[in-house]
Amino acid sequence: MIRAAIIGATGYTGLELVRILSAHPGVTITVATSRQYEGRPLHKVFPSLSGSVDIVCQSPSPERVIGAADVVFLAVPHQTAMTQVPVFLQADKKVIDLSADFRLKDVRVYEKWYQPHSASEYLAEAAYGLPEIHAAAIRKARLVANPGCYPTTVILGLAPLLKKGLIDNKSIVVDSKTGVSGAGRSAVLSSLFCEVHEDVKAYKVAAHRHTPEMEQELSLLSGEEIAITFTPHLVPMGRGMLSTIYADLKGQQTTGDLISEYEEFYNQAPFVKICAEGAYPQTAHVKGSNYCFIGLKVDERTGRVIILSAIDNLVKGASGQAVQNMNLMFGLEETTGLKGIPLFP
């Protein structure tokens, strides 16, 4: 059995890791850390875990974690992760970091969008944890940088078009909408019920920190530098994410042509589902699952393609993808522990 430690087990992504790993046939959770709930059984903090998880929250002691785990999931904020990754790597542990600290390869770009980096010597070796694109690197990695939720929808949505050179790379516009859980579990004024109920708002317009992450990966796919226009929105729901992506086509492809391209590109990707022509993804179609649903439409009048990409931001956008990466790192079947059918309604 793989022994797993979850650092930051009582945030939304940490809790989702506990939920998924507790049902994983090849994993036992040996450490769950929480400063706030140290000494309390995790099922007392989250009654939904009663009968399924019997572990007590501990303080995040590196020595305790090193002695009890084979893989360490870091569900902690940016900057915190970079102080912990070197400790666990030096102890020969595999690490999956759910923060942004090791996603960007250029330390100058990271420091422009985040803060000074204290462990930049590990940036080059970190595998970007999008299995549909980087499975080979993930299998060999000891450090995986789990992607952000917005980048997951956008990169998966655009990858087939960029690899085939079917769109004008300078024309990409992304409009994304996410549920409130993406802001985390800490009390924040902008996430309070009265602040989000019956309201939709854009935020961090042309300034979201996921932008350079998307541009890095899209540029690698296309073979040239790409800059995108990205606007995220907060919508009044708990979880879910839908990105609508626009780009100018270079040729005269039909919707059916592009659907065929996507089906071929993702024919070995168990968690990417391409919608039939005339059907489009909804967040309700992927809730609670590790799936990404993608729909397409060619606007023949304007010569543009419209791509719609939906995920559960806490699963394929965070914790489920982290487990998918763990499966690859340990040589397991990629879908192990992740085959659950989406919740509906």
LUMPA-407001 format. One line per field, with one value per residue: x, y, z of N, C-alpha, C in turn; residue number from 1. Coordinates in steps of 0.02 Angstrom, whole numbers. Each point is the difference from the previous one (the first is absolute). Layout:
<zalos>
n.east: X, ...
n.north: Y, ...
n.up: Z, ...
ca.east: X, ...
ca.north: Y, ...
ca.up: Z, ...
c.east: X, ...
c.north: Y, ...
c.up: Z, ...
resi: NUM, ...
</zalos>
This chain:
<zalos>
n.east: 42, -20, 48, -56, 34, -48, 39, -39, -18, -5, 38, -29, 60, 20, -59, 5, 63, -22, -50, 42, 51, -50, -19, 62, -3, 41, -41, 42, -45, 63, -3, -35, 27, -4, 22, -53, 2, 61, 7, -35, -42, 23, -29, 32, 49, 0, -60, 7, 56, -52, 35, 32, 10, 52, 11, 50, -24, 56, 48, 16, 18, 50, 28, -58, -6, 64, -11, -54, 34, -29, -60, 18, -63, 20, -49, 52, 0, 0, 62, -53, -25, 26, -23, -50, -6, 50, -35, -57, 23, 30, -62, 6, -42, -53, -2, -63, 18, -53, 53, 13, 30, -19, -53, 29, 25, -23, 51, 23, -30, 22, 58, -12, -26, 51, 55, 50, 41, -10, -32, 23, 46, -62, -3, 62, 7, -38, -36, -22, -42, 3, -28, -51, 44, 11, -37, 38, -2, -66, 0, 45, -49, 38, -6, -64, -4, -48, -33, -8, -57, 8, 65, -26, -51, 42, 48, -43, -31, 62, 22, -55, -29, 33, -7, -60, 10, -58, 30, -24, 62, -5, -46, 36, -64, 7, -61, 18, -37, 3, -9, -32, -4, 6, -36, -13, 18, 52, -20, -31, 1, 40, 10, -19, -48, -7, 65, -16, -47, -29, 63, 21, 63, 30, 58, 48, -36, 21, -11, -32, 20, -56, 0, 54, -36, -57, 28, 29, -54, -38, 50, 7, -65, 2, 51, -44, 26, -41, -39, -38, -62, 5, -65, 15, -50, -28, -25, -64, 52, -6, -11, 51, 20, -15, 41, -12, 26, 24, 2, 39, -39, 49, -39, -29, 26, -36, -56, -28, 34, -16, -62, 9, 27, -50, -43, 35, 3, -62, 15, 56, -43, 2, 27, 15, -58, -4, -35, -56, 0, -5, 43, -11, 60, -20, 5, -66, 29, 39, -51, 50, 17, 41, -59, 22, -56, 8, -26, -19, 12, -3, 17, -35, -44, 34, -2, -38, 40, -51, 42, -38, 28, -25, 15, 9, -1, -36, -22, -24, -28, 3, -39, -51, 19, 5, -57, -25, 31, -25, -56, 12, 12, -51, -10, -50, -55, 2, -49, 48, -56, -7, -28, -8, -64, -3, -7, -62, -42
n.north: -60, 49, 24, 33, 56, 31, 47, 19, -47, 59, 16, 35, 18, 16, 26, 29, 14, 18, 32, 21, 18, 19, 8, 22, -51, 48, 37, 16, 40, 18, 57, 37, 54, 34, 61, 18, -62, 18, -66, 25, -50, -19, -58, 26, 15, -57, 6, 28, 3, 7, -49, 51, 49, -33, 65, 14, 61, 9, 24, 47, -54, 29, -6, 17, 49, 17, -12, 33, 32, -24, 30, 62, 11, 53, 3, 38, 61, 43, -8, -26, -19, 56, 13, -37, 17, 44, 10, -6, 40, 37, -14, 12, 50, -29, 56, 13, 55, 15, 31, 64, -20, -55, 37, 57, -9, 60, 1, 34, -44, -52, 30, 7, -61, -25, -31, 22, -37, -40, -33, 50, -29, -4, 60, -9, -33, 49, -54, 31, -4, 9, -55, 33, 42, -11, -50, 3, 66, -4, -50, 42, 42, 37, 52, 4, 48, -9, -5, 63, 19, 65, -7, -41, 42, 49, -31, -37, 58, 22, -49, -33, 59, 9, -64, 10, 55, -14, 37, 61, -12, 52, -46, -33, -10, 6, -26, 4, -50, 18, -55, 13, -66, 28, 38, -65, -32, 39, 31, 17, 65, -3, -50, 48, -36, 51, -14, -65, -3, -30, -19, 29, -11, 43, -31, 37, 48, -41, -32, -53, -27, -27, 64, 13, -35, 30, 59, -21, -32, 52, 37, -43, 0, 65, 3, 45, 60, -13, 51, -7, 12, 10, -16, -6, -41, 29, -62, 10, -41, -59, -43, -3, -14, 54, -20, 60, -33, 56, -20, 36, -33, -40, -53, -47, -20, -55, 7, -38, 40, 52, -21, -17, 61, 24, -36, 16, 65, -8, -39, 20, 50, -40, 58, -2, 31, -17, 56, -32, 5, 63, -36, 29, 5, -26, 45, -5, -1, 39, 22, 9, 12, -44, 9, 7, 35, -13, 58, -5, 59, -11, 64, -28, 37, -15, -64, -1, -29, -29, -2, -48, 14, -56, 19, -46, 63, -37, -28, 1, 51, -54, -25, -6, 56, 21, -32, 27, 54, -9, -17, 51, 39, -37, 13, 33, -34, 41, -42, -32, -17, 6, -58, 38, -16, 52, 47, -23, 47
n.up: 0, -37, 39, 13, -6, 33, -25, 50, 43, 29, -52, -48, -25, 62, 14, -60, 18, 60, -28, -47, 39, 39, -63, 0, -42, -24, 38, 48, 28, 6, -34, 43, -27, 57, -6, -35, -28, 18, -1, -50, 9, -59, 19, 52, -40, -35, 27, -59, 37, 41, 29, -29, 44, 24, -4, 41, -2, -34, 39, -45, 35, -32, 61, 26, -44, 4, 63, -21, -48, -55, 3, -14, 18, -34, 44, -14, 28, -51, -12, 30, -59, -23, 61, -21, -64, 11, 55, -33, -47, 46, 22, -66, 12, -27, -36, 17, -31, 38, 23, -11, 56, -31, -16, 18, -60, -16, 42, -53, -38, 35, 7, -65, -1, 36, 19, 36, -38, 52, -48, -34, 37, 25, -26, -20, 57, 23, 0, -55, 52, -65, 24, -25, 27, 65, -20, -53, 4, 8, -43, -24, 18, 38, -42, 16, -46, 44, -58, -17, 29, -3, 13, 45, 11, 6, 33, 36, 9, 5, 37, -19, 10, 57, 18, -27, 37, 30, 48, -4, 17, -40, -14, 46, 13, 66, 6, 64, 26, 65, 36, 56, -4, -60, 41, 12, 57, -2, 54, -57, 9, -52, 46, 42, 28, 42, -5, -2, 46, -52, -11, -54, 14, -40, 2, 26, -28, -47, 59, -23, 57, -21, -18, 36, 44, -18, -1, 55, 21, -15, 22, 50, 3, -6, 41, 22, 15, 50, -15, 54, -17, 66, 5, 65, 15, 52, 5, 17, -3, 31, -49, -41, -62, -35, -47, -27, -51, -23, -63, -40, -43, -17, 7, -37, 57, 1, 34, -46, -42, 37, 3, -63, -9, 37, -32, -53, 16, 23, -52, 29, 4, 52, 18, -65, 3, -64, 5, -13, -66, 19, 35, 59, 31, 56, 48, -8, -59, 36, 34, 42, -63, -28, -27, -61, -6, -64, -16, -63, -27, -65, 10, -49, 31, 57, -15, 54, 44, 28, 52, 25, 58, 27, 62, 47, 22, 43, -56, -62, 32, 39, 48, -42, -29, 63, 12, -54, 21, 61, -31, -40, 53, 23, -64, 27, -10, -52, -11, 31, 30, -66, 2, 53, -6, -41, 48, 1, 16
ca.east: -42, 34, -16, -9, -7, -34, 18, -55, -54, -66, -26, -43, 37, 23, -58, -15, 51, -19, -58, 19, 51, -29, -31, 50, 19, 72, 27, -23, 18, 36, 8, -42, 21, -41, 18, -61, -37, 48, -26, -69, -12, -22, -72, -34, 2, -43, -42, -10, 50, -13, -5, 45, 68, 14, 67, 0, 40, 63, 37, 41, 69, 33, 29, -54, -23, 52, 1, -64, -31, 37, -17, -25, -42, 2, -60, 16, 3, 61, 56, 9, 23, 70, 43, -7, 19, 69, 7, -26, 40, 65, -13, -17, -72, -32, -39, -48, -14, -60, 6, 30, 71, 46, -30, 32, 70, 42, -7, -16, -72, -32, 8, -40, -71, -11, 45, 66, 1, 57, 22, -4, 42, -42, -49, 14, -16, -70, -43, -65, -43, -59, 16, -17, 53, 67, 1, 67, 41, -29, 18, 70, 13, -7, -37, -51, -35, -69, -22, -56, -65, -11, 43, -21, -53, 23, 51, -34, -45, 35, 57, -1, 4, 67, 47, -10, 7, -63, -28, 45, 20, -6, -71, -32, -35, -27, -49, -9, -44, 14, -36, 31, 49, 66, 33, 24, -46, 8, -51, 20, -60, -26, -28, -57, -62, -33, 41, 0, -67, -34, 47, 56, 48, 68, 51, 69, -5, 66, 51, -4, 65, 3, 14, 66, 1, -32, 42, 59, -18, -26, 58, 35, -40, -1, 68, 15, -26, -71, -30, -72, -43, -34, -42, -36, -61, -25, -72, -25, -8, 54, 56, -10, 35, -13, 38, -19, 61, -11, 61, -10, 25, 42, -29, -73, -24, -67, -4, 13, 72, 38, -17, 41, 68, 2, -9, 63, 52, -13, -27, 31, -8, -63, -41, -23, -57, -18, -72, -23, -17, -62, -4, 51, 7, -25, 34, -38, 19, 65, 4, 25, 38, 65, -7, -4, -43, 16, -46, 27, -44, 30, -44, 20, -10, 57, 62, 29, -21, -18, 12, -26, 35, -28, 27, -9, 63, 33, 19, 47, 36, 44, 17, -5, 57, 58, 0, 16, 73, 29, -6, 53, 66, 12, -10, -67, -47, -14, -68, -12, -29, -28, -50, -67, -45, -18, -61, -53, 12
ca.north: 60, 65, 40, 69, 55, 59, 59, 47, -46, 25, 46, -35, -48, -53, -43, -39, -52, -50, -35, -43, -50, -47, -53, -25, -68, -9, 54, 12, 66, -9, 65, 55, 55, 61, 40, 22, -55, -48, -42, -19, -48, 35, -8, 47, 64, -9, -59, -39, -52, -49, -68, -12, 24, -1, 28, 60, 55, 11, 59, -16, -15, -35, -63, -48, -15, -38, -68, -35, 8, -10, 57, 57, 48, 66, 40, 59, 60, 19, 20, -51, -62, 2, -13, -70, -46, -24, -46, -66, -28, -22, -62, -50, -9, 29, 58, 29, 67, 28, 73, 22, 15, -33, -6, 43, -19, 60, 29, 71, 4, -16, 55, 57, -12, -25, 29, -30, -73, -22, -67, 1, -53, -59, 15, -34, -71, -12, -18, 33, -58, -9, -66, -7, 31, -12, -64, -31, 35, -12, -68, -1, 56, -4, 60, 19, 63, -10, 61, 39, -21, 35, -26, -67, 6, 36, -38, -57, 25, 26, -41, -29, 52, 28, -50, -6, 65, 15, 65, 58, 0, 67, 18, -39, 36, -49, 24, -57, 11, -50, 1, 36, -42, 15, 50, -31, -8, 54, 52, 58, 41, -6, -66, -10, -14, 61, 34, -36, -23, 37, 47, -25, 55, -11, 20, -4, 7, 8, 0, -61, -34, -60, 19, -23, -73, -19, 21, -44, -65, 9, 14, -64, -40, 30, 11, 72, 36, 16, 42, -6, 45, -45, 33, -47, 24, -38, -11, -23, -72, -24, -27, -4, 50, -3, 49, 9, 22, 23, 8, 3, -57, 14, -32, -2, -60, -1, -25, -72, -10, 14, -52, -58, 14, -6, -71, -34, 25, -22, -69, -37, 41, -27, 49, 53, -22, 48, 0, -8, 63, 29, -8, 41, -20, 39, -19, -54, -64, -23, 13, -54, -48, 21, 8, 64, -5, 52, 8, 43, 28, 46, 54, 9, 70, 40, -37, -15, -60, 10, -61, 3, -50, 0, -45, 16, 34, -32, -68, 5, 63, 0, -61, -59, 0, -18, -73, -25, 6, -49, -66, -4, 0, -64, -54, -27, 19, 72, 13, -33, 42, 61, -19, 17, 34, 67, 7, 39, 73
ca.up: 0, -1, 59, -23, 48, -27, 39, -10, -15, 18, -51, -48, -40, 45, 14, -60, -3, 49, -26, -56, 20, 48, -38, -49, 22, 8, 43, 68, 25, 63, 32, -21, 44, 6, 59, 34, 31, 27, 54, -10, -54, -60, -10, 44, -36, -58, 13, -61, -2, 53, -23, -57, 15, 72, 8, 41, -28, 33, -21, -59, 17, -56, 21, 6, -68, -35, 26, -8, -66, -62, -42, 38, -36, 32, -12, 40, -42, -33, 43, 52, -32, -21, 59, 21, -53, 5, 58, -17, -55, 27, 37, -51, -6, -59, 22, -46, 27, -28, -5, -63, 11, -46, -66, -49, -8, 3, 66, -7, -11, 64, 48, -24, 13, 68, 50, -7, 4, 41, -20, -73, -28, -14, -52, -63, 3, 15, -57, 1, 10, -43, -27, -70, -39, 25, 37, 1, 50, 66, 21, 22, 44, 73, 19, -50, 13, -22, -35, 25, -28, -63, -53, -21, -51, -60, -36, -30, -52, -59, -20, -68, -52, -1, -26, -72, -32, -34, 19, 5, 70, 28, 4, 53, 53, 47, 50, 46, 57, 51, 63, 55, 34, -26, 43, 61, 56, 49, -3, -40, -10, -68, -10, 43, -36, -21, -50, -64, -18, -54, -29, -40, -7, -23, 49, -24, -73, -32, 52, 40, 5, -42, -70, -25, -2, -63, -57, -2, -27, -68, -42, -11, -46, -67, -24, -3, 58, -4, 52, -5, 39, 48, 50, 42, 33, 57, -5, 65, 11, 42, -39, -72, -40, -72, -40, -69, -32, -69, -41, -73, -37, -58, -59, -8, 33, 28, 69, -2, -11, 61, 49, -18, 23, 73, 18, -14, 45, 68, 0, 55, 61, 29, 35, -45, -39, -52, -11, -69, -33, 23, 73, 33, 70, 56, 62, 31, -32, 25, 73, 42, -40, -27, -73, -36, -59, -49, -57, -53, -52, -48, -22, -70, -18, 20, -9, 66, 36, 70, 38, 68, 39, 67, 50, 71, 17, 56, -17, -56, 7, 59, 37, -42, -44, 41, 7, -67, -5, 45, -32, -51, 32, 33, -47, 5, -52, 8, 24, 65, 52, -29, -50, 23, -46, 24, 38, -33, -9
c.east: 43, -23, -1, -7, -33, 16, -51, -64, -70, -23, -42, 38, 27, -56, -17, 51, -17, -58, 20, 47, -28, -33, 48, 25, 75, 32, -28, 24, 31, 9, -48, 15, -49, 22, -63, -34, 46, -31, -72, -6, -29, -75, -41, -2, -48, -42, -13, 49, -11, -10, 46, 72, 9, 72, -6, 45, 63, 29, 44, 73, 34, 28, -53, -25, 50, 0, -61, -27, 48, -11, -30, -39, 2, -61, 4, 7, 67, 49, 11, 28, 74, 47, -1, 24, 72, 10, -21, 38, 66, -7, -23, -74, -24, -48, -45, -24, -60, 1, 32, 76, 48, -30, 37, 75, 48, -11, -18, -75, -37, 2, -37, -73, -15, 45, 70, -2, 62, 26, 0, 44, -40, -49, 11, -22, -74, -39, -66, -54, -65, 10, -15, 53, 69, 7, 70, 45, -25, 21, 70, 15, -1, -36, -47, -34, -71, -26, -55, -64, -14, 46, -20, -53, 27, 50, -31, -45, 36, 53, -5, 7, 70, 51, -5, 7, -63, -29, 54, 17, -7, -73, -36, -29, -33, -45, -16, -44, 12, -44, 43, 54, 71, 39, 26, -50, 6, -53, 28, -63, -31, -32, -60, -65, -33, 38, -4, -70, -33, 44, 51, 48, 66, 48, 69, 3, 69, 57, 0, 65, 5, 18, 69, 6, -32, 44, 62, -18, -27, 57, 39, -38, 5, 70, 17, -32, -73, -19, -75, -35, -43, -39, -37, -61, -18, -76, -25, -17, 60, 61, -18, 35, -17, 40, -26, 59, -14, 66, -19, 30, 43, -32, -75, -29, -72, 3, 16, 74, 38, -17, 40, 72, 7, -7, 63, 54, -8, -24, 31, -5, -66, -44, -21, -54, -19, -74, -16, -18, -69, -11, 58, 2, -31, 38, -36, 19, 63, 5, 22, 44, 66, -3, 5, -41, 16, -51, 27, -55, 40, -53, 22, -7, 62, 67, 34, -25, -14, 7, -27, 29, -23, 34, -30, 66, 37, 25, 50, 41, 47, 14, -6, 59, 64, 4, 15, 76, 35, -2, 55, 69, 16, -15, -67, -41, -23, -67, -14, -26, -36, -57, -72, -40, -16, -66, -51, -66, 47
c.north: 63, 39, 74, 48, 58, 58, 54, -37, 29, 59, -39, -51, -57, -48, -44, -56, -57, -42, -50, -55, -51, -59, -30, -68, -10, 48, -6, 69, -8, 64, 50, 58, 58, 36, 17, -56, -54, -37, -22, -53, 37, -6, 42, 70, -3, -63, -43, -58, -55, -69, -17, 18, 3, 22, 66, 53, 12, 67, -20, -9, -38, -68, -55, -22, -45, -73, -41, -1, -16, 58, 54, 46, 66, 41, 63, 60, 7, 27, -49, -63, 1, -11, -73, -50, -24, -51, -70, -32, -26, -63, -56, -17, 29, 54, 23, 65, 30, 76, 17, 5, -32, -11, 38, -16, 59, 35, 74, 10, -14, 60, 63, -7, -21, 36, -29, -75, -24, -69, -6, -53, -63, 13, -41, -73, -14, -16, 37, -54, -1, -66, -8, 28, -24, -67, -30, 32, -13, -69, -3, 50, -19, 62, 18, 64, -9, 64, 37, -23, 35, -27, -70, 4, 30, -40, -61, 23, 20, -47, -29, 51, 28, -50, -7, 66, 24, 68, 54, 9, 69, 20, -30, 45, -52, 36, -59, 19, -57, 9, 29, -41, 12, 51, -29, 3, 55, 53, 61, 39, -12, -67, -14, -7, 63, 39, -32, -21, 46, 54, -38, 57, -24, 21, -11, 2, 16, 0, -64, -39, -65, 16, -23, -75, -26, 17, -43, -65, 4, 14, -64, -42, 27, 8, 73, 34, 21, 45, -3, 56, -45, 41, -53, 33, -45, -5, -32, -74, -25, -22, -6, 56, -12, 55, 0, 34, 16, 6, 1, -62, 22, -28, 1, -62, 9, -23, -74, -16, 7, -51, -63, 9, -10, -73, -40, 19, -31, -73, -44, 37, -19, 52, 60, -28, 55, -6, -9, 68, 24, -7, 38, -17, 50, -22, -57, -68, -30, 5, -62, -50, 28, 10, 73, -12, 59, -1, 51, 26, 46, 51, 17, 73, 42, -35, -17, -68, 20, -67, 10, -59, 4, -52, 16, 29, -33, -71, 2, 65, 3, -71, -63, -5, -17, -75, -34, 2, -51, -70, -10, -6, -68, -60, -34, 17, 71, 15, -27, 49, 61, -14, 19, 38, 69, 0, 41, -16, 26
c.up: 0, 62, -21, 59, -35, 46, -16, -16, 12, -44, -49, -41, 43, 16, -60, -10, 49, -27, -54, 23, 49, -35, -52, 23, 12, 48, 70, 22, 69, 39, -31, 46, -2, 63, 40, 39, 27, 60, -7, -54, -61, -10, 49, -31, -59, 11, -62, -5, 52, -29, -57, 15, 75, 10, 37, -32, 42, -20, -58, 16, -57, 20, 4, -69, -36, 23, -16, -71, -57, -48, 44, -46, 39, -21, 43, -46, -37, 52, 57, -31, -15, 58, 20, -52, 7, 56, -19, -58, 25, 42, -47, -2, -66, 25, -56, 32, -35, -2, -67, 3, -50, -70, -54, -3, 6, 66, -3, -12, 65, 47, -21, 21, 72, 50, -11, 11, 36, -20, -76, -33, -18, -57, -63, 2, 13, -64, 7, -4, -38, -38, -74, -47, 21, 37, 5, 53, 71, 26, 29, 56, 74, 27, -57, 24, -28, -31, 37, -35, -66, -55, -24, -54, -65, -40, -34, -57, -64, -28, -70, -56, -6, -29, -75, -37, -36, 16, -2, 75, 34, 14, 60, 55, 44, 50, 45, 58, 49, 61, 56, 36, -25, 40, 65, 56, 52, -10, -36, -17, -68, -15, 44, -40, -26, -53, -69, -23, -51, -31, -42, -10, -29, 54, -30, -76, -29, 51, 41, -3, -41, -72, -23, -3, -64, -59, -6, -36, -71, -48, -15, -51, -72, -30, -10, 60, -11, 59, -11, 38, 44, 51, 41, 33, 58, -6, 65, 3, 39, -39, -73, -37, -74, -34, -71, -36, -73, -36, -73, -33, -59, -64, 0, 33, 24, 73, 2, -11, 66, 55, -14, 22, 76, 21, -13, 50, 70, 3, 53, 66, 33, 32, -42, -45, -50, -14, -75, -29, 22, 75, 31, 74, 48, 63, 35, -28, 31, 76, 38, -36, -24, -75, -22, -63, -45, -57, -49, -45, -45, -19, -71, -22, 15, -11, 65, 25, 72, 35, 70, 39, 73, 44, 68, 23, 59, -16, -58, 4, 59, 23, -42, -48, 37, 10, -67, -10, 44, -31, -52, 31, 30, -46, 4, -62, 14, 32, 70, 52, -26, -49, 19, -53, 28, 38, -40, 33, 53
resi: 1, 2, 3, 4, 5, 6, 7, 8, 9, 10, 11, 12, 13, 14, 15, 16, 17, 18, 19, 20, 21, 22, 23, 24, 25, 26, 27, 28, 29, 30, 31, 32, 33, 34, 35, 36, 37, 38, 39, 40, 41, 42, 43, 44, 45, 46, 47, 48, 49, 50, 51, 52, 53, 54, 55, 56, 57, 58, 59, 60, 61, 62, 63, 64, 65, 66, 67, 68, 69, 70, 71, 72, 73, 74, 75, 76, 77, 78, 79, 80, 81, 82, 83, 84, 85, 86, 87, 88, 89, 90, 91, 92, 93, 94, 95, 96, 97, 98, 99, 100, 101, 102, 103, 104, 105, 106, 107, 108, 109, 110, 111, 112, 113, 114, 115, 116, 117, 118, 119, 120, 121, 122, 123, 124, 125, 126, 127, 128, 129, 130, 131, 132, 133, 134, 135, 136, 137, 138, 139, 140, 141, 142, 143, 144, 145, 146, 147, 148, 149, 150, 151, 152, 153, 154, 155, 156, 157, 158, 159, 160, 161, 162, 163, 164, 165, 166, 167, 168, 169, 170, 171, 172, 173, 174, 175, 176, 177, 178, 179, 180, 181, 182, 183, 184, 185, 186, 187, 188, 189, 190, 191, 192, 193, 194, 195, 196, 197, 198, 199, 200, 201, 202, 203, 204, 205, 206, 207, 208, 209, 210, 211, 212, 213, 214, 215, 216, 217, 218, 219, 220, 221, 222, 223, 224, 225, 226, 227, 228, 229, 230, 231, 232, 233, 234, 235, 236, 237, 238, 239, 240, 241, 242, 243, 244, 245, 246, 247, 248, 249, 250, 251, 252, 253, 254, 255, 256, 257, 258, 259, 260, 261, 262, 263, 264, 265, 266, 267, 268, 269, 270, 271, 272, 273, 274, 275, 276, 277, 278, 279, 280, 281, 282, 283, 284, 285, 286, 287, 288, 289, 290, 291, 292, 293, 294, 295, 296, 297, 298, 299, 300, 301, 302, 303, 304, 305, 306, 307, 308, 309, 310, 311, 312, 313, 314, 315, 316, 317, 318, 319, 320, 321, 322, 323, 324, 325, 326, 327, 328, 329, 330, 331, 332, 333, 334, 335, 336, 337, 338, 339, 340, 341, 342, 343, 344, 345
</zalos>
